[in-house]
Amino acid sequence: SRMYDFDLPTIDWEKVREGIRKQIKYLVVSDEKDSHSHRMIGDDSKEHFTEDEWSAYQIIKEFRDNNVWI
């Protein structure tokens, strides 16, 4: 949206983070298999994200880095 200068409605980032946590819990207890295909964002790209966006991504990164889903 930034690239095209498109305004999005206000995002409740706490709801986004809670949704990510709920999905992680679901994946851990489900029979879903990890695709082993992930798009990762390097720490050198942090400057392109707001603090809220980055904190939401860090939940996903920690999940991936700790091999919770194996």
Contacts in CASP RR format, 6 or more apart in sequence:
PFRMAT RR
TARGET T0000
AUTHOR 0000-0000-0000
METHOD contacts of the structure
MODEL  1
SRMYDFDLPTIDWEKVREGIRKQIKYLVVSDEKDSHSHRMIGDDSKEHFT
EDEWSAYQIIKEFRDNNVWI
1 7 0 8 1.000
1 8 0 8 1.000
11 52 0 8 1.000
13 52 0 8 1.000
13 53 0 8 1.000
13 55 0 8 1.000
13 56 0 8 1.000
16 52 0 8 1.000
16 56 0 8 1.000
17 55 0 8 1.000
17 56 0 8 1.000
17 59 0 8 1.000
20 56 0 8 1.000
20 59 0 8 1.000
20 60 0 8 1.000
21 59 0 8 1.000
24 59 0 8 1.000
24 60 0 8 1.000
24 63 0 8 1.000
24 68 0 8 1.000
27 69 0 8 1.000
28 68 0 8 1.000
28 69 0 8 1.000
34 69 0 8 1.000
34 70 0 8 1.000
38 64 0 8 1.000
40 61 0 8 1.000
40 64 0 8 1.000
41 49 0 8 1.000
41 57 0 8 1.000
41 61 0 8 1.000
46 54 0 8 1.000
49 57 0 8 1.000
63 69 0 8 1.000
END
